Every structure is written in structure tokens, then in C-alpha cells.
């Protein structure tokens, strides 16, 4: 199943019956970001898609004009440090407000963040702490959420 536009942002998932049980549909899940597929073979699809429905951005704005206007590498590093602070940092809690990675993608080290500003949104993606892997795509405000809702609807069908 595919939801969204792979040239901008889309969610792709497929159940694999031989990996699944009566209780869990396991399979492959990925995000297309500007035509590039980021994926995991270790997805419990129901867990991943349910987790997406619980993201902060699904019910609250994730506006941050300063991060939106920052170069993607700087924004990614700041967001990654907020969400996944090092053990020796003085952070008291993790800030997952902008995190939009499916759980299986995060487990693989693919970190995705959504930052909104006015009528636009920016999806910023990277792999662990590799700044050279960072890229971004500009979306319409609410486009990410529309794709997630469509994927959840298709999964439940």
C-alpha cells in the first residue's frame, strides 16, 4: 500500500503473511522522502501505524519558525539532541514534539522531524548522528498528517 506522493512524501507498507501471526501483521514499512525510500524490514505494522496516530503533530501544531528557517543540518542536530539527548547532557527529559519517525524506522536509526511555519511544513530526515545524511523536503501545512491518516485508513481496511 502507498499513501502520498513518493516524489515529496509517502508512506509505503506491505504485510508479509509468513512473518505475521493471528495477533500481529508484520511486514515492511518505509517513507519516501523526495523520491528516496527509507525503510525497515522489522515493522509490526499495527504498532508502527498506531504510533503514527499518536504523534504530537497529529493533534497539535509543531511550529518553530527559527528551526524552519535554519539550514537543515543545524535544525536536524538541534532536534536530534532534544529528542535523543546524550547521557552526559543536562537534559531532564526527551522532547519528542517534532519526531515523526515510525518506531521501526527509529529503531534502525532513521530520525525524521516535522517543523511547521505558517502554511508550510518541513520534513527533516537523517541517519543517527551522520550530518552528511541530512536532507529535507518542503510540504504544505497538514500534508504529512493527511498522508498518515490515509495510511492508517488503508491499513484498517
Wavefront OBJ file of the C-alpha trace (Angstrom):
o trace
v 0.000 0.000 0.000
v 1.139 3.500 -0.744
v -0.223 6.749 0.654
v 1.005 10.124 -0.517
v 3.293 11.273 -3.305
v 6.658 9.441 -3.425
v 8.277 12.471 -5.088
v 7.559 14.502 -1.933
v 6.389 12.352 0.992
v 4.656 8.990 1.068
v 4.252 6.045 3.414
v 4.611 2.570 1.941
v 3.782 -0.644 3.788
v 3.141 -4.251 2.924
v 2.183 -7.123 5.161
v 4.192 -10.326 4.836
v 1.924 -13.225 5.750
v 4.771 -15.630 6.548
v 6.104 -13.106 9.115
v 2.695 -12.463 10.659
v 0.544 -14.193 13.251
v -3.140 -14.052 14.079
v -2.333 -11.216 16.501
v 0.219 -9.165 14.533
v 0.611 -8.125 10.920
v 4.338 -7.876 10.359
v 5.968 -6.650 7.207
v 7.845 -3.822 5.551
v 7.283 -0.138 6.192
v 9.005 2.838 4.668
v 8.824 6.527 3.977
v 9.502 8.006 0.571
v 11.233 11.355 1.056
v 11.729 13.287 -2.206
v 11.824 10.036 -4.168
v 14.178 8.180 -1.809
v 12.927 5.186 0.177
v 13.825 4.868 3.851
v 12.545 1.525 5.076
v 12.578 -1.227 7.639
v 12.063 -4.971 7.324
v 11.274 -5.150 11.046
v 7.899 -3.490 11.194
v 4.954 -4.649 13.211
v 2.649 -2.652 11.002
v -0.125 -2.147 13.536
v 2.344 -0.861 16.131
v 4.031 1.491 13.663
v 0.818 2.899 12.216
v -0.856 3.214 15.616
v 2.253 5.013 16.864
v 1.980 7.465 13.979
v -1.587 8.256 15.018
v -0.267 9.271 18.454
v 2.367 11.719 17.186
v 2.075 15.199 18.640
v 1.687 16.722 15.179
v -1.499 14.737 14.568
v -3.416 16.914 17.057
v -1.169 19.899 17.798
v 0.846 22.416 15.833
v 4.592 21.826 15.699
v 5.502 25.375 14.709
v 9.023 26.660 15.128
v 9.987 29.421 12.721
v 13.587 29.532 13.929
v 14.147 25.818 13.204
v 12.132 26.045 9.976
v 14.398 28.824 8.703
v 17.623 27.149 9.855
v 19.798 25.147 7.465
v 18.601 21.519 7.551
v 21.816 20.215 9.147
v 21.544 22.665 12.040
v 17.821 22.035 12.536
v 18.380 18.251 12.437
v 21.177 18.384 15.003
v 19.121 20.524 17.396
v 16.027 18.340 17.026
v 18.047 15.134 17.413
v 19.717 16.460 20.581
v 16.313 17.406 22.029
v 14.727 14.056 21.254
v 17.727 11.842 21.995
v 19.971 13.709 24.458
v 23.310 12.180 25.276
v 23.732 10.576 28.665
v 26.143 13.314 29.733
v 23.815 16.177 28.767
v 21.946 18.173 31.378
v 18.587 17.390 29.718
v 15.976 16.236 32.204
v 13.636 14.765 29.579
v 13.452 13.985 25.899
v 11.455 16.330 23.673
v 9.645 14.305 21.020
v 7.377 17.164 19.851
v 8.781 17.188 16.302
v 9.616 13.467 15.936
v 7.642 11.790 13.132
v 9.614 8.570 12.634
v 7.711 5.330 12.703
v 9.047 3.216 15.586
v 10.684 0.651 13.305
v 12.467 3.422 11.377
v 13.771 4.995 14.584
v 14.956 1.575 15.729
v 17.011 1.383 12.519
v 18.476 4.864 13.198
v 16.363 6.884 10.754
v 15.243 10.034 12.534
v 12.571 12.215 10.968
v 11.294 15.521 12.259
v 8.427 17.786 11.201
v 8.648 21.547 11.678
v 5.828 23.855 10.644
v 5.816 27.564 9.847
v 2.684 29.245 8.567
v 1.302 27.454 5.506
v 4.388 25.268 5.085
v 5.962 22.316 6.813
v 9.448 20.933 6.549
v 10.277 17.256 6.894
v 13.899 16.891 8.012
v 15.468 13.439 7.873
v 18.830 11.943 8.733
v 20.540 8.791 9.881
v 21.687 8.740 13.528
v 24.332 11.449 14.059
v 25.532 11.487 10.422
v 25.115 15.144 9.432
v 26.067 14.245 5.850
v 22.891 12.165 5.580
v 20.550 15.054 6.398
v 18.030 16.201 3.802
v 14.697 17.950 3.801
v 11.519 18.313 1.806
v 9.017 21.161 1.949
v 5.366 20.166 2.319
v 2.103 22.039 2.609
v 0.987 22.549 6.198
v -1.057 19.437 7.115
v 0.231 17.307 4.215
v 2.206 14.960 6.485
v -0.873 14.418 8.663
v -3.075 13.731 5.607
v -0.682 11.026 4.403
v -0.574 9.403 7.852
v -4.371 9.380 8.136
v -4.686 7.840 4.669
v -2.149 5.111 5.502
v -3.974 4.276 8.741
v -7.290 4.126 6.887
v -5.820 1.801 4.233
v -4.256 -0.452 6.888
v -7.569 -0.820 8.680
v -9.453 -1.642 5.501
l 1 2 3 4 5 6 7 8 9 10 11 12 13 14 15 16 17 18 19 20 21 22 23 24 25 26 27 28 29 30 31 32 33 34 35 36 37 38 39 40 41 42 43 44 45 46 47 48 49 50 51 52 53 54 55 56 57 58 59 60 61 62 63 64 65 66 67 68 69 70 71 72 73 74 75 76 77 78 79 80 81 82 83 84 85 86 87 88 89 90 91 92 93 94 95 96 97 98 99 100 101 102 103 104 105 106 107 108 109 110 111 112 113 114 115 116 117 118 119 120 121 122 123 124 125 126 127 128 129 130 131 132 133 134 135 136 137 138 139 140 141 142 143 144 145 146 147 148 149 150 151 152 153 154 155 156 157
